[in-house]
Amino acid sequence: MIIEVVHYHRPNGEARPDFTQIDETLAGQYNQLTDAGLRVTSEVLMSGEVSLTLEHPGLGDYDIEIVDNVPGAPVAAVERMVSRFDVAKLATWKALQ
């Protein structure tokens, strides 16, 4: 499944759409999180690592992983975040914001 990832670019954090492929078995979870208003974002940090988040544009970061910037690591992180997404936990998080 090809998904959109909003990538923030240096030096000013300009947001640009990008796309990546994740496992097809995660389509249901991914659709749930986008239906709930979340999106996947990425940013290469000054350390060279990659920060990946499930972000709510109005409420901020819901989930985050920081991984080495090596082939496969960012996609694996996105797949982990999508697979652990839980709509009930998101509702609790939103209520606390």
A tleap script that builds the chain and sets N, CA, C and O, in Angstrom:
source leaprc.protein.ff14SB
mol = sequence {
  NMET ILE ILE GLU VAL VAL HIE TYR HIE ARG
  PRO ASN GLY GLU ALA ARG PRO ASP PHE THR
  GLN ILE ASP GLU THR LEU ALA GLY GLN TYR
  ASN GLN LEU THR ASP ALA GLY LEU ARG VAL
  THR SER GLU VAL LEU MET SER GLY GLU VAL
  SER LEU THR LEU GLU HIE PRO GLY LEU GLY
  ASP TYR ASP ILE GLU ILE VAL ASP ASN VAL
  PRO GLY ALA PRO VAL ALA ALA VAL GLU ARG
  MET VAL SER ARG PHE ASP VAL ALA LYS LEU
  ALA THR TRP LYS ALA LEU CGLN
}
set mol.1.N position { 0.854 -1.171 0.000 }
set mol.1.CA position { 0.000 0.000 0.000 }
set mol.1.C position { 0.899 1.231 0.000 }
set mol.1.O position { 1.847 1.308 0.781 }
set mol.2.N position { 0.610 2.176 -0.856 }
set mol.2.CA position { 1.374 3.423 -0.897 }
set mol.2.C position { 0.643 4.465 -0.066 }
set mol.2.O position { -0.554 4.691 -0.243 }
set mol.3.N position { 1.378 5.097 0.844 }
set mol.3.CA position { 0.794 6.104 1.727 }
set mol.3.C position { 1.538 7.427 1.572 }
set mol.3.O position { 2.689 7.471 1.136 }
set mol.4.N position { 0.848 8.497 1.939 }
set mol.4.CA position { 1.476 9.820 1.921 }
set mol.4.C position { 2.185 10.060 3.247 }
set mol.4.O position { 1.673 9.722 4.314 }
set mol.5.N position { 3.365 10.645 3.160 }
set mol.5.CA position { 4.134 11.071 4.333 }
set mol.5.C position { 4.467 12.540 4.120 }
set mol.5.O position { 5.038 12.909 3.093 }
set mol.6.N position { 4.117 13.368 5.076 }
set mol.6.CA position { 4.475 14.786 5.006 }
set mol.6.C position { 5.907 14.897 5.509 }
set mol.6.O position { 6.186 14.581 6.666 }
set mol.7.N position { 6.811 15.343 4.652 }
set mol.7.CA position { 8.231 15.439 5.019 }
set mol.7.C position { 8.579 16.911 5.240 }
set mol.7.O position { 8.379 17.754 4.365 }
set mol.8.N position { 9.105 17.195 6.430 }
set mol.8.CA position { 9.544 18.558 6.752 }
set mol.8.C position { 11.004 18.709 6.356 }
set mol.8.O position { 11.856 17.927 6.779 }
set mol.9.N position { 11.288 19.726 5.538 }
set mol.9.CA position { 12.630 19.931 4.999 }
set mol.9.C position { 13.331 21.095 5.681 }
set mol.9.O position { 12.711 22.103 6.018 }
set mol.10.N position { 14.634 20.937 5.877 }
set mol.10.CA position { 15.458 22.036 6.380 }
set mol.10.C position { 15.657 23.062 5.282 }
set mol.10.O position { 15.547 22.713 4.106 }
set mol.11.N position { 15.938 24.284 5.604 }
set mol.11.CA position { 16.227 24.808 6.943 }
set mol.11.C position { 15.001 25.367 7.659 }
set mol.11.O position { 15.069 25.637 8.858 }
set mol.12.N position { 13.886 25.547 6.961 }
set mol.12.CA position { 12.758 26.239 7.580 }
set mol.12.C position { 11.566 25.337 7.860 }
set mol.12.O position { 10.499 25.836 8.217 }
set mol.13.N position { 11.710 24.047 7.712 }
set mol.13.CA position { 10.631 23.115 8.009 }
set mol.13.C position { 9.520 23.083 6.976 }
set mol.13.O position { 8.383 22.727 7.285 }
set mol.14.N position { 9.855 23.457 5.747 }
set mol.14.CA position { 8.844 23.440 4.693 }
set mol.14.C position { 8.275 22.031 4.540 }
set mol.14.O position { 9.020 21.063 4.387 }
set mol.15.N position { 6.947 21.929 4.585 }
set mol.15.CA position { 6.280 20.632 4.468 }
set mol.15.C position { 6.033 20.304 2.997 }
set mol.15.O position { 5.472 21.107 2.251 }
set mol.16.N position { 6.464 19.108 2.597 }
set mol.16.CA position { 6.241 18.636 1.230 }
set mol.16.C position { 5.726 17.210 1.285 }
set mol.16.O position { 6.203 16.407 2.088 }
set mol.17.N position { 4.758 16.888 0.439 }
set mol.17.CA position { 4.259 15.509 0.430 }
set mol.17.C position { 5.283 14.566 -0.196 }
set mol.17.O position { 5.977 14.915 -1.150 }
set mol.18.N position { 5.353 13.382 0.362 }
set mol.18.CA position { 6.197 12.317 -0.154 }
set mol.18.C position { 5.358 11.048 -0.043 }
set mol.18.O position { 4.279 11.069 0.549 }
set mol.19.N position { 5.837 9.961 -0.599 }
set mol.19.CA position { 5.071 8.722 -0.574 }
set mol.19.C position { 5.994 7.566 -0.248 }
set mol.19.O position { 7.167 7.568 -0.621 }
set mol.20.N position { 5.452 6.573 0.454 }
set mol.20.CA position { 6.222 5.378 0.765 }
set mol.20.C position { 5.290 4.179 0.742 }
set mol.20.O position { 4.071 4.323 0.841 }
set mol.21.N position { 5.861 3.021 0.614 }
set mol.21.CA position { 5.079 1.787 0.570 }
set mol.21.C position { 5.171 1.086 1.919 }
set mol.21.O position { 6.258 0.901 2.467 }
set mol.22.N position { 3.998 0.694 2.450 }
set mol.22.CA position { 3.953 -0.115 3.661 }
set mol.22.C position { 3.221 -1.414 3.351 }
set mol.22.O position { 2.580 -1.545 2.309 }
set mol.23.N position { 3.322 -2.357 4.254 }
set mol.23.CA position { 2.706 -3.666 4.082 }
set mol.23.C position { 1.195 -3.533 3.877 }
set mol.23.O position { 0.526 -2.793 4.598 }
set mol.24.N position { 0.673 -4.247 2.901 }
set mol.24.CA position { -0.766 -4.212 2.573 }
set mol.24.C position { -1.644 -4.613 3.756 }
set mol.24.O position { -2.784 -4.160 3.867 }
set mol.25.N position { -1.117 -5.463 4.640 }
set mol.25.CA position { -1.926 -5.922 5.783 }
set mol.25.C position { -2.247 -4.791 6.748 }
set mol.25.O position { -3.099 -4.956 7.621 }
set mol.26.N position { -1.585 -3.643 6.611 }
set mol.26.CA position { -1.804 -2.502 7.506 }
set mol.26.C position { -2.826 -1.507 6.954 }
set mol.26.O position { -3.049 -0.457 7.556 }
set mol.27.N position { -3.443 -1.821 5.828 }
set mol.27.CA position { -4.370 -0.883 5.182 }
set mol.27.C position { -5.516 -0.484 6.105 }
set mol.27.O position { -5.858 0.696 6.178 }
set mol.28.N position { -6.110 -1.431 6.805 }
set mol.28.CA position { -7.220 -1.118 7.705 }
set mol.28.C position { -6.816 -0.187 8.821 }
set mol.28.O position { -7.521 0.780 9.109 }
set mol.29.N position { -5.686 -0.465 9.456 }
set mol.29.CA position { -5.182 0.388 10.534 }
set mol.29.C position { -4.845 1.779 10.010 }
set mol.29.O position { -5.167 2.786 10.642 }
set mol.30.N position { -4.196 1.825 8.852 }
set mol.30.CA position { -3.822 3.107 8.266 }
set mol.30.C position { -5.073 3.932 7.956 }
set mol.30.O position { -5.117 5.128 8.246 }
set mol.31.N position { -6.080 3.301 7.371 }
set mol.31.CA position { -7.310 4.022 7.050 }
set mol.31.C position { -8.000 4.523 8.314 }
set mol.31.O position { -8.576 5.611 8.310 }
set mol.32.N position { -7.951 3.744 9.398 }
set mol.32.CA position { -8.529 4.189 10.665 }
set mol.32.C position { -7.829 5.445 11.169 }
set mol.32.O position { -8.488 6.384 11.617 }
set mol.33.N position { -6.511 5.469 11.100 }
set mol.33.CA position { -5.806 6.627 11.652 }
set mol.33.C position { -5.992 7.866 10.788 }
set mol.33.O position { -6.079 8.973 11.319 }
set mol.34.N position { -6.055 7.707 9.476 }
set mol.34.CA position { -6.307 8.879 8.643 }
set mol.34.C position { -7.756 9.350 8.795 }
set mol.34.O position { -8.016 10.553 8.780 }
set mol.35.N position { -8.700 8.419 8.940 }
set mol.35.CA position { -10.094 8.796 9.178 }
set mol.35.C position { -10.235 9.562 10.495 }
set mol.35.O position { -11.130 10.394 10.639 }
set mol.36.N position { -9.352 9.278 11.449 }
set mol.36.CA position { -9.374 9.954 12.755 }
set mol.36.C position { -8.639 11.301 12.726 }
set mol.36.O position { -8.558 11.990 13.743 }
set mol.37.N position { -8.105 11.672 11.555 }
set mol.37.CA position { -7.469 12.981 11.420 }
set mol.37.C position { -5.960 12.993 11.590 }
set mol.37.O position { -5.354 14.063 11.639 }
set mol.38.N position { -5.337 11.808 11.682 }
set mol.38.CA position { -3.880 11.743 11.823 }
set mol.38.C position { -3.215 11.645 10.456 }
set mol.38.O position { -3.830 11.227 9.475 }
set mol.39.N position { -1.954 12.036 10.415 }
set mol.39.CA position { -1.139 11.874 9.216 }
set mol.39.C position { 0.256 11.446 9.653 }
set mol.39.O position { 0.644 11.633 10.806 }
set mol.40.N position { 1.000 10.870 8.719 }
set mol.40.CA position { 2.378 10.445 8.977 }
set mol.40.C position { 3.297 11.584 8.548 }
set mol.40.O position { 3.148 12.139 7.460 }
set mol.41.N position { 4.257 11.927 9.424 }
set mol.41.CA position { 5.231 12.959 9.087 }
set mol.41.C position { 6.639 12.421 9.306 }
set mol.41.O position { 6.849 11.467 10.055 }
set mol.42.N position { 7.597 13.054 8.637 }
set mol.42.CA position { 9.004 12.689 8.820 }
set mol.42.C position { 9.867 13.928 8.746 }
set mol.42.O position { 9.507 14.941 8.145 }
set mol.43.N position { 11.021 13.809 9.380 }
set mol.43.CA position { 11.993 14.908 9.377 }
set mol.43.C position { 13.369 14.324 9.672 }
set mol.43.O position { 13.528 13.525 10.595 }
set mol.44.N position { 14.352 14.723 8.891 }
set mol.44.CA position { 15.726 14.324 9.177 }
set mol.44.C position { 16.277 15.307 10.208 }
set mol.44.O position { 16.308 16.515 9.974 }
set mol.45.N position { 16.708 14.779 11.346 }
set mol.45.CA position { 17.221 15.606 12.436 }
set mol.45.C position { 18.665 16.014 12.179 }
set mol.45.O position { 19.336 15.442 11.320 }
set mol.46.N position { 19.136 16.995 12.920 }
set mol.46.CA position { 20.522 17.449 12.773 }
set mol.46.C position { 21.514 16.324 13.081 }
set mol.46.O position { 22.650 16.358 12.607 }
set mol.47.N position { 21.099 15.333 13.865 }
set mol.47.CA position { 21.948 14.182 14.172 }
set mol.47.C position { 22.061 13.213 12.998 }
set mol.47.O position { 22.894 12.307 13.006 }
set mol.48.N position { 21.208 13.417 11.981 }
set mol.48.CA position { 21.167 12.505 10.845 }
set mol.48.C position { 20.098 11.438 10.998 }
set mol.48.O position { 19.756 10.759 10.030 }
set mol.49.N position { 19.565 11.281 12.210 }
set mol.49.CA position { 18.481 10.329 12.429 }
set mol.49.C position { 17.185 10.865 11.816 }
set mol.49.O position { 17.094 12.036 11.447 }
set mol.50.N position { 16.194 9.990 11.717 }
set mol.50.CA position { 14.904 10.385 11.160 }
set mol.50.C position { 13.841 10.305 12.261 }
set mol.50.O position { 13.702 9.289 12.943 }
set mol.51.N position { 13.106 11.390 12.412 }
set mol.51.CA position { 11.966 11.434 13.321 }
set mol.51.C position { 10.712 11.180 12.495 }
set mol.51.O position { 10.466 11.854 11.496 }
set mol.52.N position { 9.925 10.201 12.925 }
set mol.52.CA position { 8.667 9.876 12.248 }
set mol.52.C position { 7.551 9.991 13.268 }
set mol.52.O position { 7.689 9.532 14.402 }
set mol.53.N position { 6.441 10.606 12.864 }
set mol.53.CA position { 5.342 10.788 13.806 }
set mol.53.C position { 4.007 10.455 13.161 }
set mol.53.O position { 3.842 10.504 11.942 }
set mol.54.N position { 3.065 10.116 14.029 }
set mol.54.CA position { 1.653 10.168 13.692 }
set mol.54.C position { 1.201 11.478 14.305 }
set mol.54.O position { 1.205 11.636 15.525 }
set mol.55.N position { 0.815 12.408 13.465 }
set mol.55.CA position { 0.545 13.774 13.899 }
set mol.55.C position { -0.906 14.140 13.638 }
set mol.55.O position { -1.475 13.798 12.601 }
set mol.56.N position { -1.488 14.836 14.592 }
set mol.56.CA position { -2.797 15.457 14.386 }
set mol.56.C position { -2.516 16.926 14.119 }
set mol.56.O position { -1.955 17.599 14.984 }
set mol.57.N position { -2.884 17.453 12.954 }
set mol.57.CA position { -2.521 18.826 12.607 }
set mol.57.C position { -2.944 19.881 13.634 }
set mol.57.O position { -2.269 20.902 13.769 }
set mol.58.N position { -4.029 19.663 14.349 }
set mol.58.CA position { -4.469 20.645 15.327 }
set mol.58.C position { -4.015 20.380 16.744 }
set mol.58.O position { -3.996 21.290 17.573 }
set mol.59.N position { -3.643 19.122 17.035 }
set mol.59.CA position { -3.327 18.742 18.418 }
set mol.59.C position { -1.871 18.351 18.643 }
set mol.59.O position { -1.427 18.291 19.790 }
set mol.60.N position { -1.126 18.086 17.592 }
set mol.60.CA position { 0.291 17.754 17.755 }
set mol.60.C position { 0.589 16.279 17.525 }
set mol.60.O position { -0.197 15.552 16.918 }
set mol.61.N position { 1.743 15.859 18.027 }
set mol.61.CA position { 2.244 14.502 17.796 }
set mol.61.C position { 1.553 13.502 18.717 }
set mol.61.O position { 1.546 13.663 19.937 }
set mol.62.N position { 0.977 12.476 18.117 }
set mol.62.CA position { 0.316 11.412 18.864 }
set mol.62.C position { 1.288 10.266 19.156 }
set mol.62.O position { 1.265 9.702 20.249 }
set mol.63.N position { 2.131 9.923 18.199 }
set mol.63.CA position { 3.105 8.836 18.358 }
set mol.63.C position { 4.370 9.250 17.619 }
set mol.63.O position { 4.315 9.989 16.635 }
set mol.64.N position { 5.508 8.768 18.104 }
set mol.64.CA position { 6.789 9.160 17.495 }
set mol.64.C position { 7.800 8.025 17.613 }
set mol.64.O position { 7.819 7.288 18.599 }
set mol.65.N position { 8.627 7.904 16.604 }
set mol.65.CA position { 9.810 7.033 16.654 }
set mol.65.C position { 10.959 7.800 16.016 }
set mol.65.O position { 10.776 8.522 15.035 }
set mol.66.N position { 12.133 7.631 16.582 }
set mol.66.CA position { 13.362 8.183 16.005 }
set mol.66.C position { 14.245 7.002 15.653 }
set mol.66.O position { 14.552 6.162 16.499 }
set mol.67.N position { 14.653 6.949 14.378 }
set mol.67.CA position { 15.411 5.801 13.885 }
set mol.67.C position { 16.639 6.271 13.113 }
set mol.67.O position { 16.725 7.421 12.684 }
set mol.68.N position { 17.582 5.353 12.948 }
set mol.68.CA position { 18.747 5.640 12.111 }
set mol.68.C position { 18.283 5.851 10.674 }
set mol.68.O position { 17.327 5.224 10.218 }
set mol.69.N position { 18.971 6.735 9.976 }
set mol.69.CA position { 18.650 7.032 8.586 }
set mol.69.C position { 19.373 6.032 7.686 }
set mol.69.O position { 20.321 6.373 6.977 }
set mol.70.N position { 18.899 4.795 7.735 }
set mol.70.CA position { 19.459 3.717 6.910 }
set mol.70.C position { 18.309 3.066 6.152 }
set mol.70.O position { 17.163 3.129 6.595 }
set mol.71.N position { 18.602 2.445 5.018 }
set mol.71.CA position { 17.530 1.832 4.235 }
set mol.71.C position { 16.667 0.888 5.071 }
set mol.71.O position { 17.170 0.030 5.796 }
set mol.72.N position { 15.361 1.073 4.947 }
set mol.72.CA position { 14.403 0.202 5.619 }
set mol.72.C position { 13.954 0.656 6.987 }
set mol.72.O position { 12.836 0.347 7.398 }
set mol.73.N position { 14.802 1.390 7.715 }
set mol.73.CA position { 14.462 1.770 9.091 }
set mol.73.C position { 13.253 2.709 9.167 }
set mol.73.O position { 12.366 2.469 9.987 }
set mol.74.N position { 13.178 3.768 8.349 }
set mol.74.CA position { 11.998 4.635 8.433 }
set mol.74.C position { 10.694 3.912 8.099 }
set mol.74.O position { 9.689 4.112 8.782 }
set mol.75.N position { 10.695 3.085 7.072 }
set mol.75.CA position { 9.477 2.363 6.704 }
set mol.75.C position { 9.077 1.407 7.819 }
set mol.75.O position { 7.895 1.298 8.142 }
set mol.76.N position { 10.038 0.718 8.406 }
set mol.76.CA position { 9.737 -0.197 9.510 }
set mol.76.C position { 9.121 0.560 10.691 }
set mol.76.O position { 8.208 0.056 11.345 }
set mol.77.N position { 9.620 1.762 10.959 }
set mol.77.CA position { 9.071 2.572 12.051 }
set mol.77.C position { 7.631 2.974 11.754 }
set mol.77.O position { 6.775 2.906 12.636 }
set mol.78.N position { 7.358 3.388 10.530 }
set mol.78.CA position { 5.990 3.751 10.149 }
set mol.78.C position { 5.079 2.537 10.311 }
set mol.78.O position { 3.973 2.661 10.838 }
set mol.79.N position { 5.526 1.384 9.871 }
set mol.79.CA position { 4.713 0.172 9.992 }
set mol.79.C position { 4.445 -0.174 11.448 }
set mol.79.O position { 3.343 -0.610 11.779 }
set mol.80.N position { 5.423 0.008 12.323 }
set mol.80.CA position { 5.208 -0.256 13.763 }
set mol.80.C position { 4.170 0.704 14.333 }
set mol.80.O position { 3.280 0.288 15.074 }
set mol.81.N position { 4.282 1.998 13.986 }
set mol.81.CA position { 3.330 2.974 14.512 }
set mol.81.C position { 1.915 2.694 14.002 }
set mol.81.O position { 0.951 2.774 14.764 }
set mol.82.N position { 1.792 2.370 12.726 }
set mol.82.CA position { 0.476 2.064 12.165 }
set mol.82.C position { -0.096 0.814 12.821 }
set mol.82.O position { -1.279 0.777 13.158 }
set mol.83.N position { 0.734 -0.210 13.004 }
set mol.83.CA position { 0.229 -1.473 13.559 }
set mol.83.C position { -0.207 -1.336 15.011 }
set mol.83.O position { -1.086 -2.076 15.451 }
set mol.84.N position { 0.379 -0.414 15.768 }
set mol.84.CA position { -0.020 -0.264 17.174 }
set mol.84.C position { -1.107 0.793 17.377 }
set mol.84.O position { -1.552 1.015 18.503 }
set mol.85.N position { -1.534 1.442 16.295 }
set mol.85.CA position { -2.571 2.458 16.412 }
set mol.85.C position { -3.859 1.854 16.966 }
set mol.85.O position { -4.287 0.776 16.553 }
set mol.86.N position { -4.465 2.573 17.912 }
set mol.86.CA position { -5.701 2.134 18.558 }
set mol.86.C position { -6.629 3.338 18.650 }
set mol.86.O position { -6.303 4.327 19.307 }
set mol.87.N position { -7.780 3.259 17.998 }
set mol.87.CA position { -8.698 4.390 17.942 }
set mol.87.C position { -9.214 4.775 19.327 }
set mol.87.O position { -9.454 5.956 19.577 }
set mol.88.N position { -9.392 3.810 20.233 }
set mol.88.CA position { -9.855 4.116 21.589 }
set mol.88.C position { -8.789 4.910 22.357 }
set mol.88.O position { -9.117 5.852 23.078 }
set mol.89.N position { -7.530 4.534 22.203 }
set mol.89.CA position { -6.442 5.269 22.857 }
set mol.89.C position { -6.334 6.682 22.293 }
set mol.89.O position { -6.055 7.633 23.023 }
set mol.90.N position { -6.560 6.810 20.970 }
set mol.90.CA position { -6.540 8.150 20.375 }
set mol.90.C position { -7.648 9.007 20.968 }
set mol.90.O position { -7.424 10.184 21.252 }
set mol.91.N position { -8.835 8.448 21.163 }
set mol.91.CA position { -9.948 9.215 21.743 }
set mol.91.C position { -9.589 9.695 23.145 }
set mol.91.O position { -9.912 10.826 23.508 }
set mol.92.N position { -8.936 8.869 23.928 }
set mol.92.CA position { -8.495 9.265 25.276 }
set mol.92.C position { -7.473 10.368 25.178 }
set mol.92.O position { -7.551 11.348 25.920 }
set mol.93.N position { -6.514 10.234 24.280 }
set mol.93.CA position { -5.485 11.259 24.080 }
set mol.93.C position { -6.106 12.587 23.684 }
set mol.93.O position { -5.737 13.633 24.217 }
set mol.94.N position { -7.061 12.547 22.737 }
set mol.94.CA position { -7.722 13.770 22.293 }
set mol.94.C position { -8.458 14.447 23.452 }
set mol.94.O position { -8.453 15.673 23.560 }
set mol.95.N position { -9.085 13.657 24.310 }
set mol.95.CA position { -9.831 14.206 25.438 }
set mol.95.C position { -8.914 14.908 26.436 }
set mol.95.O position { -9.346 15.813 27.151 }
set mol.96.N position { -7.663 14.496 26.484 }
set mol.96.CA position { -6.697 15.087 27.426 }
set mol.96.C position { -6.006 16.326 26.873 }
set mol.96.O position { -5.282 17.004 27.602 }
set mol.97.N position { -6.215 16.631 25.609 }
set mol.97.CA position { -5.542 17.775 24.987 }
set mol.97.C position { -6.212 19.079 25.356 }
set mol.97.O position { -5.774 20.143 24.919 }
savepdb mol mol.pdb
quit
